[in-house]
Amino acid sequence: SFYHATIIKHESLCAALSYILANKLNTASMPAMAVREVVEEAFAADPTITDFAACDICATVNRDPAVSMYS
C-alpha cells in the first residue's frame, strides 16, 4: 500500500522523508537515488531539519480538522 511503501517500511522519519522527497523531486537529469543521497547528506549535516519536519507534522495533525478523516 501507499503508506507502507512511503512511511512504514522506513526505519526513521529521516529515511521516509528522504524517500518521499526523492520521488517528488526526481527528474531525468537528477534521478531519485541521486536526490535521495543529497537529501540524506543534508539531514546528516543538520539533524534539526528532521526535528522541524516532525514539528510540522504535529502542527498539521493538531490544527487541520480534515486529519480526523484519514485515520
C-alpha positions as CSV (number, residue, x, y, z in Angstrom):
1,S,0.0,0.0,0.0
2,F,0.9,3.7,-0.3
3,Y,1.5,4.1,3.5
4,H,3.7,1.0,3.7
5,A,5.9,2.0,0.7
6,T,6.3,5.6,1.7
7,I,6.3,5.6,5.5
8,I,6.1,2.3,7.4
9,K,8.9,0.4,5.7
10,H,11.5,3.0,6.5
11,E,13.4,2.8,9.8
12,S,13.1,6.5,10.7
13,L,11.3,9.7,9.8
14,C,14.5,10.9,8.1
15,A,14.5,7.8,5.8
16,A,10.9,8.2,5.0
17,L,11.3,11.9,4.2
18,S,14.3,11.3,2.0
19,Y,12.4,8.7,0.1
20,I,9.3,10.9,-0.4
21,L,11.3,14.0,-1.4
22,A,13.5,12.0,-3.8
23,N,10.4,10.7,-5.6
24,K,8.8,14.1,-5.7
25,L,12.0,15.9,-7.0
26,N,13.1,13.1,-9.4
27,T,13.9,14.3,-12.9
28,A,15.6,12.9,-16.0
29,S,18.8,14.8,-15.2
30,M,18.6,14.1,-11.4
31,P,17.3,10.6,-10.7
32,A,15.6,9.8,-7.4
33,M,18.6,7.9,-6.0
34,A,20.8,11.0,-6.5
35,V,18.3,13.3,-5.0
36,R,17.9,10.9,-2.0
37,E,21.7,11.0,-1.4
38,V,21.7,14.8,-1.4
39,V,18.7,14.9,1.0
40,E,20.2,12.3,3.3
41,E,23.5,14.3,3.4
42,A,21.6,17.5,4.3
43,F,19.7,15.6,7.1
44,A,23.0,14.2,8.4
45,A,24.7,17.6,8.3
46,D,21.8,19.3,10.2
47,P,19.6,16.9,12.2
48,T,17.3,19.8,13.2
49,I,15.8,19.6,9.7
50,T,14.1,16.3,10.7
51,D,13.1,17.8,14.0
52,F,11.4,20.7,12.3
53,A,9.6,18.3,9.9
54,A,8.3,16.4,12.8
55,C,7.0,19.6,14.4
56,D,5.3,20.5,11.1
57,I,3.6,17.1,11.0
58,C,2.4,17.5,14.6
59,A,1.1,21.0,13.9
60,T,-0.9,19.7,10.9
61,V,-2.4,16.9,13.0
62,N,-3.3,19.3,15.7
63,R,-4.7,22.1,13.6
64,D,-6.2,20.6,10.4
65,P,-9.8,19.3,11.0
66,A,-9.6,17.1,7.9
67,V,-6.9,14.9,9.6
68,S,-9.5,13.0,11.6
69,M,-10.9,11.8,8.2
70,Y,-7.7,10.0,7.4
71,S,-7.3,7.7,10.4
